[in-house]
Amino acid sequence: MKRLFKTLTVCIPILLCAFAGCETTKGEEMLPLPYNAILGLGGTSEFKEDFLMANRLYGTLNWTENGEWEWELDETLPTFRTFIITEKARLDEIFSVYPEIDFEKEMVVMYAYPSIYSREQKITSITLVNKILEIKFKYVEGKPGTGDASAPQIGFLMLRMDKLNIDTVEFTLL
């Protein structure tokens, strides 16, 4: 009886902490984003090689005309790029494959930035002030030692969302 009591005394708090922690995290991730924003385009998408060539970033591995990845150290290149896509013609310039988007009601905002991780991204906030859309995001934590880090490459964060009257979009990696 004493052995059972000691086992339960140790196991129950551990189990309660484990399940309580998981439930909080799940609740956070389920919250809907403002402006009906969703990560990605909502389906399969594939960048055009011409777009990747024209939008290289300083200090990253970039797609070259030879069809290979090469370290980019051209200091005239920017360290990030932002895109506000409000019409199908612009999406056609960027993607060879993408899902149907209703540009009467929706738009796409996109951020190209140097990234060393292939981790999932999580939006922490979206705010609109004076025609400036600010999007804050972070990486979903990976397990230590999983091998998900690499040389800096171009990371893309895309959001499909309600069409807004904006002049600028600013992204912040937390």
C-alpha positions as CSV (number, residue, x, y, z in Angstrom):
1,M,0.0,0.0,0.0
2,K,2.9,2.4,0.8
3,R,4.5,1.6,-2.5
4,L,1.3,2.4,-4.4
5,F,0.9,5.7,-2.5
6,K,4.5,6.7,-3.3
7,T,4.1,5.8,-6.9
8,L,0.9,7.8,-7.3
9,T,2.4,10.8,-5.4
10,V,5.2,11.0,-7.9
11,C,3.3,10.1,-11.1
12,I,0.1,12.1,-10.8
13,P,1.9,15.6,-10.6
14,I,4.1,14.6,-13.5
15,L,1.1,13.6,-15.6
16,L,-0.9,16.7,-14.7
17,C,1.9,19.0,-15.7
18,A,2.4,17.1,-19.0
19,F,-1.2,17.2,-20.0
20,A,-1.8,20.8,-18.8
21,G,1.2,22.0,-20.8
22,C,0.0,20.3,-24.0
23,E,-3.5,21.7,-23.7
24,T,-2.3,25.3,-23.4
25,T,-0.1,25.1,-26.4
26,K,-2.9,23.6,-28.5
27,G,-5.3,26.3,-27.4
28,E,-2.9,29.0,-28.5
29,E,-2.4,27.5,-32.0
30,M,-6.1,27.2,-32.6
31,L,-6.8,30.9,-32.3
32,P,-8.0,32.4,-35.6
33,L,-5.8,35.1,-37.1
34,P,-7.2,38.6,-37.8
35,Y,-8.4,39.4,-41.3
36,N,-9.0,35.7,-42.0
37,A,-5.3,35.2,-42.5
38,I,-3.9,31.8,-43.2
39,L,-0.3,30.7,-43.5
40,G,0.6,29.8,-47.1
41,L,-1.7,30.1,-50.1
42,G,-4.0,27.3,-48.9
43,G,-2.8,24.7,-51.3
44,T,0.2,23.7,-53.5
45,S,2.4,26.4,-54.8
46,E,5.7,26.5,-56.7
47,F,8.0,29.4,-57.3
48,K,9.1,30.3,-60.8
49,E,12.9,30.2,-61.3
50,D,12.8,33.7,-62.9
51,F,11.3,35.1,-59.7
52,L,13.9,33.4,-57.5
53,M,16.7,34.7,-59.7
54,A,15.3,38.3,-59.7
55,N,14.7,38.3,-55.9
56,R,18.0,37.1,-54.5
57,L,19.1,38.2,-51.0
58,Y,22.5,39.1,-49.6
59,G,24.2,36.5,-47.5
60,T,22.1,33.6,-48.5
61,L,22.3,30.6,-50.9
62,N,20.5,31.7,-54.0
63,W,19.4,30.0,-57.2
64,T,21.7,30.8,-60.1
65,E,21.3,31.0,-63.9
66,N,23.2,27.7,-64.1
67,G,20.5,26.0,-62.1
68,E,22.6,25.6,-58.9
69,W,22.6,27.1,-55.5
70,E,25.4,29.6,-54.8
71,W,26.5,31.7,-51.8
72,E,25.4,35.3,-52.6
73,L,27.8,38.1,-51.3
74,D,26.7,40.9,-53.6
75,E,26.4,43.8,-51.1
76,T,24.0,45.6,-53.4
77,L,21.3,43.0,-52.7
78,P,18.8,43.6,-49.9
79,T,18.7,41.4,-46.8
80,F,14.9,41.0,-47.1
81,R,12.0,41.7,-49.5
82,T,8.3,42.2,-48.9
83,F,5.5,41.7,-51.4
84,I,1.8,42.8,-51.5
85,I,0.0,40.8,-54.1
86,T,-3.5,42.1,-55.1
87,E,-3.9,40.8,-58.6
88,K,-3.6,37.5,-60.5
89,A,-1.1,38.8,-63.0
90,R,1.4,39.5,-60.2
91,L,0.8,36.0,-58.8
92,D,1.5,34.6,-62.2
93,E,4.9,36.3,-62.3
94,I,5.8,34.6,-58.9
95,F,4.3,31.1,-59.0
96,S,4.0,28.5,-61.7
97,V,1.5,26.6,-59.6
98,Y,-0.9,28.0,-57.0
99,P,-4.5,27.6,-55.8
100,E,-7.4,29.8,-57.0
101,I,-7.5,33.1,-55.1
102,D,-10.4,35.6,-55.3
103,F,-8.6,38.9,-55.6
104,E,-11.9,40.8,-55.3
105,K,-11.9,39.7,-51.6
106,E,-8.4,38.5,-50.9
107,M,-4.8,39.3,-51.2
108,V,-1.4,37.7,-50.5
109,V,1.4,39.2,-48.5
110,M,4.8,37.6,-48.6
111,Y,8.2,38.1,-46.9
112,A,11.5,36.8,-48.2
113,Y,14.2,36.7,-45.5
114,P,17.5,34.9,-44.6
115,S,16.7,31.7,-42.7
116,I,18.8,29.0,-41.2
117,Y,15.8,26.8,-40.2
118,S,13.3,24.6,-42.0
119,R,10.9,24.9,-39.2
120,E,7.2,25.7,-39.3
121,Q,6.3,29.4,-38.7
122,K,3.7,30.7,-36.3
123,I,2.1,34.1,-36.5
124,T,2.0,35.9,-33.2
125,S,0.2,39.1,-34.2
126,I,-1.2,41.0,-37.1
127,T,-1.9,44.7,-36.7
128,L,-3.0,47.4,-39.1
129,V,-2.2,51.1,-38.3
130,N,-2.3,53.9,-40.9
131,K,-2.2,51.6,-43.9
132,I,0.9,49.7,-42.5
133,L,0.3,46.1,-41.8
134,E,2.6,44.6,-39.2
135,I,3.0,40.9,-38.9
136,K,5.0,39.3,-36.1
137,F,6.0,35.7,-36.3
138,K,8.3,33.1,-34.7
139,Y,9.5,29.6,-35.5
140,V,7.7,26.7,-33.9
141,E,10.4,25.2,-31.6
142,G,12.1,22.1,-32.8
143,K,13.7,19.4,-30.8
144,P,17.4,20.1,-30.0
145,G,19.7,18.2,-32.3
146,T,17.2,17.4,-35.0
147,G,19.4,18.8,-37.8
148,D,17.0,21.4,-39.0
149,A,19.6,24.2,-39.3
150,S,21.5,24.9,-42.5
151,A,23.5,27.6,-44.3
152,P,21.4,30.8,-44.6
153,Q,18.8,30.3,-47.4
154,I,15.8,32.4,-48.5
155,G,12.9,31.7,-46.2
156,F,9.4,32.7,-47.4
157,L,6.5,33.6,-45.2
158,M,3.2,33.9,-47.1
159,L,-0.2,34.9,-45.8
160,R,-3.5,34.7,-47.7
161,M,-5.9,37.1,-46.1
162,D,-8.8,39.5,-46.6
163,K,-8.1,42.3,-49.0
164,L,-7.0,45.4,-47.1
165,N,-6.1,49.0,-48.1
166,I,-2.4,49.0,-47.2
167,D,0.7,50.8,-48.5
168,T,3.3,48.8,-46.6
169,V,3.7,45.4,-44.9
170,E,6.3,44.9,-42.2
171,F,7.4,41.5,-40.9
172,T,9.2,40.9,-37.6
173,L,10.8,37.6,-36.7
174,L,10.7,37.2,-32.9
